Structure formats: C-alpha cells, structure tokens
Amino acid sequence: MIQKKTVQRLVSLDAFRGFTVAAMIIVNTPGSWDHVFAPLLHASWHGITPTDCVFPFFIFIVGISITLSYGKMIAGGQSKSKLIGKTIKRAILIFLIGIFLGLFPDFNFAEIRLPGVLQRIAVVFLVCALLFLYTTWKQQAVIGSMVLLLYWGALLFVPVPGVGSGVLEPGRNLAAWIDELFIPGRMWQGTWDPEGILSTFPAITTGISGMLVGKLLANDGISRERQVLWLYLIGLLAFLFGSAWGWVFPINKNLWTSSYVLYTSGLAALVFASLFFVIEILGASAWAKFGVVFGANAITAYVIGGVLPELLGPLNTWYIDHVVVGNWANVASLLWAVGICLLCYVPVYWLYRKKIFIKI
C-alpha cells in the first residue's frame, strides 16, 4: 500500500532505521567477497564484528516502531481485530518478499530457501505485534527474559542425537538439529541455517527489547532528557550483562545466543540514545537527512539493494577484473558497495521528496 505522509514521525528513529538499512546494503554487496575489510564481515562463529550488529539493530527498531505506531492506532480507536488482520497481511507480504529476493533472478524453485532475513523480520514483527496487543510491558519483559534463559538451557543441556549436550559447534548443536529435521528446501549452510527455527525465539526477544524502549519513549510523563538518561543506563547495563554472559554462553550471531541478544540490544539502545539526544533534544537533524530518507522507506530500500546487484552482475564482473584486482582491492570492493548504496538512495529519495511511503 502506498500512502502520503500524514503523521509526524520520530526523526531520530527514521535516521537510525535508515543508517541501519544503508549498512545492511553495504555489508551485503561488496565488489568482491574475496576482498573485504574484516569489520565488514560476520564473525566466522563465536565473537562479534560491527557487521553482526546490523541485523539485530533493525529488529530492535522494529520493536520500537510496533509500540509507537500500534499505540497511536489503538489510541485513535482502531480495534484489535482490525489490527491483527493488518499485521498478518503485512507479515505474510514481508515473508514472501524475502522468498522472492532469495529466488531472484533465476527463480529456481528447486533451490528455494524458506528462512532468511526478511522472513525472520516478518516472524518477529508478527509475534511482537501480537504480544503488544495482548500483554503488558511487564509481561513482555518476563516473556523475553524467560525465552533467553530457556534458550540458554536448551542449547547447553538438551542432548542432540549423535552429538550430546552442550555442544555449540557449527552444524553440531540443538538449533542445527531442529533445522535439519523441520526446514524443507535449501538452507544457507547446507544442514542448518542462521535464520533457522530455534534461533528465531531469541530474535523475538530482540524485538521485545525494542518494544520496551518504545514504551519508555511513549511515556509522556518522562521528559526527553530523562528518557535519554534511561536509554543510556539500560543500554549500558544490557551491554555489560551480555558481555559477561558471553563468558559462559558465547556471543554468536549464527545461533543468536542470549548473550548476543543483550549485547546487541544494549548497543542499539546506546546508539539510539545518542541519535535521540542530538536530533530530538538538540534539534540537529540536517546531518542525518541521508538516514531519514532511507528510514522512511526502509524495506523498499532493502529490496532495491537486493535486486540491483543481481541486475548489475556483468558490470560487477568487469569491475572485479579491471578495478578490484591489484588496485587497493579492499578499498575498491568497498567503493562498489557504497556505490550500490548510493544508487539505492536515488529512487528512495524520489519517494521521500514526493512524500510517498510504501507500507510493506
């Protein structure tokens, strides 16, 4: 659905969303995967890089948006039944777009992959929206905490056939076993998928963490200055607790471990607090225009970023052969990714200028 902008948006949230989507596009589209700076790659297994923060940041933002937008819609008189219908339709659409991007451009249905980035976002959005409609923020906090504890216990103590319990090696853990047992079609890593079934549960908690931040922002009884202080405090505590938990339950994006949830949610809160302070309180927003434009049509930008590199495949081959190889290879590879991001900006900027927002 396409609509004109009618409601004032939280500029700092749009900027955070937009910068996150831009980062997604850049890390997903290097000129050559053989020439990438280490911070722009995911950690091979345990551990974390800046790239590993991008996906959970977006899910965290989804959680904030649910609390703010659904709160406004309920206050405006929309019924829960109507909101549920809209939520289900939107989740299905996002899921199907994810499937489309996975199949594009060959559309080889024999190699279809059901899990994926947008697919996980769709599931998290659906579950978190339903939680917002039918639970209080305190219940959401309890549910999120229980999920993290139960996930920790399951991965460490539930025995995996032929492997045993407590094994967290690639393809040799409870999450991988469930993926192989229940996910049809192709998986990203052959026998398991980083966006698989079991690891989606702690990803939902990442969304819940954003919802709780949204609750803080929606509280008109707290000044913006105090909201920022609370964001910094909560973010720092979550980051430190996640870091400490990582000593016994390693920070791992592929498994979306409980320590990873707290670590990245804490960082997301700290980053957002900084943006909120600079943009909403100090009123300095001009510098963030690039992020705001991307953030206003975030999913659209992400889809363009998934399709465009495939369409430019022949040009990319030429670029690798004539520019990347032997010419500051990592820099040239990064410049290609930045170029793709800037190309994606063009249609999104046009939509923004026309005040058109595609509600996927």
NORFEN-V455669 format. One record per run of one state. SS is the DSSP state (~ for helix, > for strand, _ for the rest). FROM is the first residue (numbers start at 1). TO is the last residue. If there is no record, write none. Layout:
ss->[SS & SS]
from->[FROM & FROM]
to->[TO & TO]
//
This chain:
ss->[_ & > & _ & ~ & _ & ~ & _ & ~ & _ & ~ & _ & ~ & _ & > & _ & ~ & _ & ~ & _ & > & _ & > & _ & > & _ & > & _ & ~ & _ & > & _ & ~ & _ & ~ & _ & ~ & _ & ~ & _ & ~ & _ & ~ & _ & ~ & _ & > & _]
from->[1 & 2 & 5 & 11 & 29 & 38 & 41 & 52 & 76 & 80 & 104 & 109 & 112 & 113 & 114 & 117 & 135 & 137 & 158 & 160 & 161 & 164 & 165 & 169 & 170 & 172 & 173 & 174 & 183 & 185 & 186 & 199 & 218 & 224 & 246 & 258 & 282 & 286 & 297 & 298 & 312 & 313 & 325 & 329 & 354 & 356 & 359]
to->[1 & 4 & 10 & 28 & 37 & 40 & 51 & 75 & 79 & 103 & 108 & 111 & 112 & 113 & 116 & 134 & 136 & 157 & 159 & 160 & 163 & 164 & 168 & 169 & 171 & 172 & 173 & 182 & 184 & 185 & 198 & 217 & 223 & 245 & 257 & 281 & 285 & 296 & 297 & 311 & 312 & 324 & 328 & 353 & 355 & 358 & 360]
//
